[in-house]
Amino acid sequence: MMKQTHAKRDTALLAGLFAVFFLFSTTATWARPRPNRRRILEKIETIKMWKMMDALNLDSQTALKVFPIVREIDKKRLGLREKQRVILEKIETLTKNGKVNDKKLNALAQQLFSLNEQISQLPKEEYQKLKPYLSQTQLAKLLIFQKNFRRELIRRWMLERHGFQKRTKKRPRGPMNQPPQG
């Protein structure tokens, strides 16, 4: 009985601290003009933290150490992806204007490749920063959680985007689901 009381108190404490921390951590994004995107990202972040807490069986003390690191890496990833988007828009503009030249394209391509490398290093950076706070079992669960969370997020997004219900047998239409031509 005493153990349950402590667990409930820890959960309530963590929920309160998480809510306050979440509000302060998102104030920088409030200044951005895209409210729908911001709100969606906040929801995803909240869901991710709760699911991670459950998957890794984190206590409140550990969660308070882990969440800022996860948030920091996610923020870096988001910033790098935004830079990727800008570079790809520049490349697209070059192709639409018919002004693709070797020098411009190579410069943009190198920037894009550099960003891809930086993004690919983020899981390793996150793992190294979380090592002092998580057990070996929790680290292993983290790696599995990250893969599964990303996969489930993409799956749900695809289902919502294409208007599919969970139990429907329909397959999404697109170039990957069409029979080969010829």
Secondary structure by P-SEA (a helix, b strand, c coil): caaaaaaaaaaaaaaaaaaaaaaaaaccccccccaaaaaaaaaaaaaaaaaaaaaacccaaaaaacaaaaaaaaaaaaaaaaaaaaaaaaaaaaaaaccccaaaaaaaaaaaaaaaaaaaaaaaaaaaaacccccaaaaaaaaaaaaaaaaaaaaaaaaaaacccccccccccccccccccc
